[in-house]
Amino acid sequence: MSTFDKLHDRFDPQAAEGMHEVFQFHFTDAQAHYLAVEDGQLDIVEGEHDDPSVSLNLSTDTLKGIMSGDINGMTAYMSGKLKASGNIMLATRLTSLFPSR
């Protein structure tokens, strides 16, 4: 099961109600993907979005660590493992949109 399949399984539609945002992921070791969140719905697409809300540059291992709670997102950002542009504060919502179970 890929990281994105796991994200789909963990997605919390209630946390995404009223949200209309695009999270672009640029990976150092995999194809780019983006998550389109539209009012409680999640669409995961391979490739580049024309106008993402926030763009994140990181490795797939860093994403897995952040989503599992093993890596603190702010620590990853401060140490350079995660680079963000656009609405950077939106990235802090990822853990509420994809809670660990």
Helices and strands as residue ranges (DSSP letters): H 3-10, G 13-16, E 20-27, E 33-38, E 41-46, E 54-58, H 60-68, H 73-79, E 83-86, G 88-93, H 94-97
